[in-house]
Amino acid sequence: MNKEELEKKVLDALRQVYDPEIPVNIYDLGLIYEMRITDEGDIYIKLGVTTPFCPLTTSLESAVEDEIKNRVPEAREVKVELDLETAWSPKMITKEGREQLKAIYGYDIVEEMLKKEAEASEK
């Protein structure tokens, strides 16, 4: 399996893992801060969280590792590192994630957030 196919399988696996409080997968929420795949099949994921105070952060880390191992048997080694230092922002949500949230809540939360930031900066 080539690296491109392996990356597609990893992305598919990441899209199966959901933040416990938001009904969008972690990839489309923008919680994957870094992904590296070597030619040998080693996979490294740097995973963020929406808030470092979430009590389920370690279970999210395990869920990512397990999902990749289950869906990508070609992976030689899977390492998931939890990044609690980098602040997540709704601006990190992908276009697909924004569409999912819009379908659920009836509006684009990122667009609304940007409007509020612009209004606040004008004051």
KETI-596145 format. One record per residue (C-alpha): chain; residue in three letters; residue number from 1; y negated, z negated, x negated. Coordinates in Angstrom, 2 decimals, padded with zeros to 5 digits, m for minus. Each point is the difference from the previous one (the first is absolute). Example, Ala and Ser with C-alpha at 12.3 -4.5 7.8 and 13.67 -1.06 7.14 Angstrom:
A;ALA;1;004.50;m007.80;m012.30
A;SER;2;m003.44;000.66;m001.37
This chain:
A;MET;1;000.00;000.00;000.00
A;ASN;2;m003.38;000.92;m001.41
A;LYS;3;m002.97;m002.33;m000.19
A;GLU;4;m001.83;001.65;002.91
A;GLU;5;003.00;m000.44;002.34
A;LEU;6;000.40;m003.59;m001.16
A;GLU;7;m003.68;m000.68;000.71
A;LYS;8;000.38;001.40;003.52
A;LYS;9;002.98;m002.29;000.65
A;VAL;10;m001.93;m003.01;m001.33
A;LEU;11;m002.98;000.82;002.25
A;ASP;12;002.35;000.34;002.97
A;ALA;13;001.44;m003.43;m000.84
A;LEU;14;m003.47;m001.55;m000.29
A;ARG;15;m000.89;001.36;003.42
A;GLN;16;002.86;m002.06;001.46
A;VAL;17;m001.57;m003.31;m001.05
A;TYR;18;m002.67;m001.53;002.22
A;ASP;19;m002.60;m002.67;m000.54
A;PRO;20;001.10;m002.94;002.15
A;GLU;21;m003.30;m000.10;001.91
A;ILE;22;m001.12;003.64;000.20
A;PRO;23;002.11;002.68;001.73
A;VAL;24;m000.45;002.55;m002.81
A;ASN;25;002.28;000.51;m002.99
A;ILE;26;m001.09;m001.33;m003.39
A;TYR;27;m000.49;003.44;m001.53
A;ASP;28;m002.39;001.18;002.70
A;LEU;29;m001.77;m003.37;m000.03
A;GLY;30;m000.87;000.70;m003.63
A;LEU;31;002.00;m002.92;m001.38
A;ILE;32;001.70;002.06;m002.72
A;TYR;33;m002.43;m000.36;m002.88
A;GLU;34;002.17;001.73;m002.58
A;MET;35;003.27;001.90;m000.07
A;ARG;36;001.73;001.23;m003.13
A;ILE;37;003.29;001.85;m000.18
A;THR;38;001.55;000.83;m003.35
A;ASP;39;002.15;003.03;m000.78
A;GLU;40;002.92;m002.42;m000.33
A;GLY;41;m000.45;m001.23;003.59
A;ASP;42;m001.71;m003.33;m000.61
A;ILE;43;m002.46;m000.88;002.75
A;TYR;44;m003.00;m002.30;m000.29
A;ILE;45;m002.13;m000.95;003.01
A;LYS;46;m003.16;m002.11;m000.08
A;LEU;47;m000.35;m001.45;003.47
A;GLY;48;m003.11;m001.51;001.54
A;VAL;49;m000.40;m002.07;003.13
A;THR;50;m002.67;m000.02;002.69
A;THR;51;m000.72;m003.64;m000.82
A;PRO;52;001.27;m002.10;m002.91
A;PHE;53;000.34;m002.93;002.41
A;CYS;54;002.76;001.67;002.01
A;PRO;55;003.07;m002.27;m000.08
A;LEU;56;002.31;003.04;000.10
A;THR;57;m001.14;001.65;m003.24
A;THR;58;003.22;m000.69;m001.92
A;SER;59;002.16;001.24;002.88
A;LEU;60;m002.03;003.22;000.02
A;GLU;61;000.69;000.44;m003.71
A;SER;62;003.75;m000.46;000.60
A;ALA;63;m000.06;002.35;002.99
A;VAL;64;m001.53;002.78;m002.12
A;GLU;65;002.56;m000.43;m002.76
A;ASP;66;002.91;m000.13;002.46
A;GLU;67;m001.20;003.02;001.97
A;ILE;68;m000.34;002.12;m003.14
A;LYS;69;003.40;m001.08;m001.31
A;ASN;70;001.62;000.79;003.37
A;ARG;71;m001.70;003.34;000.60
A;VAL;72;m000.16;001.24;m003.58
A;PRO;73;003.43;m000.64;m001.54
A;GLU;74;m000.93;002.34;m002.88
A;ALA;75;m002.53;m002.56;m001.23
A;ARG;76;001.17;m001.56;m003.22
A;GLU;77;m002.28;m003.02;000.09
A;VAL;78;m002.53;m001.15;002.59
A;LYS;79;m002.81;m002.37;m000.92
A;VAL;80;m002.56;m001.14;002.55
A;GLU;81;m003.00;m001.98;m001.19
A;LEU;82;m002.14;m001.86;002.49
A;ASP;83;m003.75;000.32;m000.71
A;LEU;84;m001.89;m002.88;001.60
A;GLU;85;m003.13;000.57;m002.07
A;THR;86;m001.10;003.46;001.15
A;ALA;87;m001.81;m000.30;003.31
A;TRP;88;001.30;002.24;002.74
A;SER;89;m002.48;001.73;002.28
A;PRO;90;000.47;001.99;003.21
A;LYS;91;m001.57;002.88;m001.94
A;MET;92;003.38;000.28;m001.79
A;ILE;93;001.81;001.00;003.20
A;THR;94;001.23;003.59;m000.08
A;LYS;95;m001.06;002.61;002.55
A;GLU;96;003.43;m000.39;001.63
A;GLY;97;m000.40;m003.78;000.15
A;ARG;98;m003.44;000.34;001.56
A;GLU;99;001.44;002.32;002.66
A;GLN;100;002.79;m002.50;000.76
A;LEU;101;m002.50;m002.84;000.39
A;LYS;102;m002.25;002.19;002.13
A;ALA;103;002.93;000.79;002.30
A;ILE;104;000.75;m003.73;000.34
A;TYR;105;m003.52;m001.42;000.29
A;GLY;106;m001.95;002.97;001.36
A;TYR;107;m002.49;000.30;m002.86
A;ASP;108;m000.11;000.64;m003.75
A;ILE;109;m000.37;m003.45;m001.58
A;VAL;110;m001.09;001.42;m003.35
A;GLU;111;m002.74;002.08;001.59
A;GLU;112;m001.24;m003.04;001.91
A;MET;113;000.05;m002.12;m003.15
A;LEU;114;m002.02;002.61;m001.90
A;LYS;115;m002.56;000.13;002.82
A;LYS;116;m000.38;m003.79;m000.09
A;GLU;117;m000.39;000.03;m003.80
A;ALA;118;m002.70;002.68;000.28
A;GLU;119;m001.83;m001.98;002.68
A;ALA;120;000.16;m003.16;m002.10
A;SER;121;m001.34;001.75;m003.08
A;GLU;122;m002.97;001.35;002.00
A;LYS;123;m001.11;m003.54;000.88
